[in-house]
Amino acid sequence: MNTNQTTQELVKPLTQKEIDTLHAFYGVFSNRDYSVVDTILATNWQDIPLAPGQKDGPEGYKELVQGFAQAFPDVSIKIHEIFGTHERVGVRAEISFTHSSKFMGIAPTQEKVTIALHEFHHLKDGKVTKTWHLEDWLSMLIQTGAWPMKSN
């Protein structure tokens, strides 16, 4: 390490292309432009953990988003914060939708549901290569009245 280098020179900031890629990644939920997936995800993109029945790679992401959008036509994602460094990104966001279809074994309640998302991405050459995600599904159970479980 050159002692004359500043922290900014050692740790590169996010590029505008990386930020745009992440906006496009989440935007697929509301704009339904599935063709963009092939331009923002690496062909060997890993989603960790996969949803039940989800295929690996970009095709699995397309199918996941399409299925969610069909079940919940008003789904949208609001990004609260994108932070990190070049090729390493954290995103704090929320997904909102009307619980209009059966989901996770819960009959439709027609309640508006908002769930926190916390996701971490690796990017290379402006494409997402890996995504680790954590959704607050417990809040969905609470918002739909499925939690606490009612005893018989």
N, C-alpha and C positions, 0 to 999 in steps of 0.2 A: 504494500500500500504506500502510495506517495503521501508523505506527511503534509504536502501542500494542498491536497485534495480536500474539498469541503464535503460535508455529509450529503449535500444535494448531488454532488458529482459521483459519490459512491452509491447512493440509493436513488435510482432513477424514478421520477414520478410517473403516474399513469399517463398514457398518451390519450389524445382525443379519440383516436381510433378504438382504443380499448374501452373507453367510456361509452362511445357510440355502439360498440358491440354488445355491451351489457344492456343498454337501453333497448336494443333490438331483441335481445334474448327474452326479456320480460314483456316487451311489446307484442310478441306473437300471441299472447293470451287474449289481448283485446283487438288487435288489428287483423288477426286470422290470416296473415300472410306467411304461410308455411314454407314458401320458397326461400325466404330469408334464412331459414335454419341452416341450409347447406353453405351459406356464406359466412355464418358466425360460429358454427361448431366445427371442430376438427373431425375428420372422418372416424377417428378412434376415440371420440369424446366419451368420458366416463361420468356417469351420474351416480353419486354415492350418497345414500343407498338407492338402489332402484326401487320404484314403486312395485307393488304386487302385480306380476304379469308384464311389467315393462321390459321391452327389448333394449339391448345395449345400443349406444350410438345415436346419431342424429335422427334416424327413423323412429327409434323408440321415443325420443323427445316429441317429434311431430305427432305420433299417435297419442301420447299422453296428453298433450295440450289439446288436440282435436277432441278427444273423449271428454276432457274436462269442460271444454267450451260447449259441446253438445249437451252435456248434463246441466250446465249452468250458463245459459246464454249471456248473462250480464256480468260475467267474471271480468275483473280488472285487477291489475297490480299497480300499486303506488310505491314508487321508490322513495324512501326517506333519505338514504345516504349511500354513497359509493365512496369507499376509502381503500387505500392501500398504496402499493408501489407497482412499478412496471412489472407486469405478468403475474402479480399476486393481488387479488382484490377481494374485499369484503363488501357485502351488500346487506343493508337493513331495509326491509320493505314490508308490505302487507298485501295480502290477496283478499278481495271482497267479492261476494256473490250472494245471490238469493238461494237458499237451500230448497230448490224446487224439484229435485230428484233424489231418489234414495242414494245414500252415500255412507260408506262405512257401517252399513247395517241400520242406519237411521232413516226412518220414513221421512218424506219431505215435510218440512214445517212451514215453509214460505218465509222463514226468518232471514233477515239480512245478516250475513256472517262475515266477520273480519278476522283474519288469522295472521299473526306475525310470522315473517320469514327472516331467517338469518342464513345467509349463504356465503360460501367462500369459493372463489374460482381461481384456477390457473389458466393463463392465457399464453399463447405463443403465436407470433406473427399475426396478431390481431384476432385470433380465433380462440374460443374457449376450448381447453383440452380436458379439464376436470372440473366438476362441481360437487361440493359437499354441501348438503342442505339440512336444515332443521326447521320444521314447521311446528307451530303451536297448535296441534290438533286437539289438545285438551280444551282449549278455548272454544273450539267448535262444539264439542260435547256440551259445554256449559251453555253456550249461546242457543243451542237447539233444545235445551232441556233434557238431554240424554244423560246428563251427569248432575247430581249423583243418580245412580240407577235406583229406580223405584223397586222396592221389595214387593213380592206377590202376597 
